[in-house]
Amino acid sequence: MAASDSFYLEIQAEVNTVLEELGTEYSVRGHGTYNPDTLETLPAAPRTVVGLVADQKDINPLGAILFPVGEGSAGWVNKKALILSAGAVPDAGEEVLVDGQWFPLSKVVPIKPAEITVVYMLDVTR
């Protein structure tokens, strides 16, 4: 165990507390298991994870510079990310339901300094 591990474990505990208090439960579904004997696919057991959607809105001033028609010519750029607690432990082939749309958890990025996963980030911009 590295000297910094205890620091990041404390950060992980604090982030988990904030997500439990302010976050929302999101449904996760996995791919089913195929049974070749019965030729059926059994659905995977659904589970929930705790997370928070972070929304970032920026103004792109490039449109206003190139075509100075008025204030409305600037373009909006919207970015949304789902922040999942370290306990989410996404598995390959799972999907999470955010705002009525399913997003693949294969695109999730673990934020893990010193090999301690603090949170998972998933881009849910569409």
N, C-alpha and C positions, 0 to 999 in steps of 0.2 A: 504494500500500500504506500503510495507516494504521500509526501507531506501535504500536498494540496488537496488530496482526496477528501479529507474531513471538511475543508472549506466548501467544496462543491457539493458534498452531501448535505451540508447545512442550507446551501442555496436551493438545492432540489426540494428539501423539506418546506422551505418558505414558499417556493413557487407552487408546490402541491397544495399548500394551505390556501393561497390566494385563488387558485383555480377551483378548489372545492367550494370556496365561499362565493366567488363571483361567476364561476363558469356554468356551463350547461352540460347535460348528458347528451351524447350523440350516439345513435345506433350504428353498430358495425355488423356487417354481414360478411361471411366467408363463402368460398366456393364449396359446393356440396361434395360428398364422397360417392364415387361411382362403385356400384356393386355389380361385377360382371355376371354373377350367378342369377340375379333377378333382373338384370338389365335396367336398373333404376338408379337414379341419383338421389341420395338422401341429403336433405338440406343441412347445412352447417348450423350449429347452435348460435343464435344471435347473442350479441353482448353489447354493453354500453361502455363508453369511455367518457372521461371528463375533459372538457376543453373550452376554449374561448375564441371567438372570431375577432380578429383585429382588423380594422378597416382603416385604410390610408387613402386619402384623396389628395391629389396634387393637380395644380394647374400647369399645363404645358404652354408656356408663353411663345413657343415657336410660331404657332398660327397667328398670333397677334403681331409678331414682328414681320412675318412674310406678307400678311394680308391685313393691314391695320384698318379694319372696317369699324371696329368698336370693341367695347369690353367683352361682348359675347363671342368674339372670334377666337378667344383662347380655348384650347381643348382640355377637357378633364381626363385625368388618368386615375383609374380606381384600382386599388390593389387590396385583396383580402387574403388573409392567412389564418388558418386554424392552428391554434397553439394547443397541443395535447400534453397532458401530464406524462411524466416518465413511466407511470404505471400502465399506460396505454399499450405498450409493447406491440406495435403493429406487426402482423404476419403477412407474408407474401400471399397475394390473391384476395386480401380483404378489401372492403370498401366501406367508407363512412358516409352517412347521410347528413348533408349540410344544406339548409335552406331548400329542401325538397329535391336536391340533386345528389347523386352518388359520385364520390370521388375515390379513385384508387389509392390505397395506402402504400402502394409500391413507390409512390412519388414523395413520400414523407422523408424529411431530412432531420436526422437526430442532431441536436445541439449538445455536444458532449466534450467539454474541455476535460483534459486529463482522464479520458476514457470513462467518465461518469456522465450518463445521460441525464441532463437537466430537464429538457423538454423536447418534444417533437414538433416540427413546423411543416405545415402542408399548405401549398398555394391553392386557394379555392376561388381564384378570380376566373370569371367566365364572361 
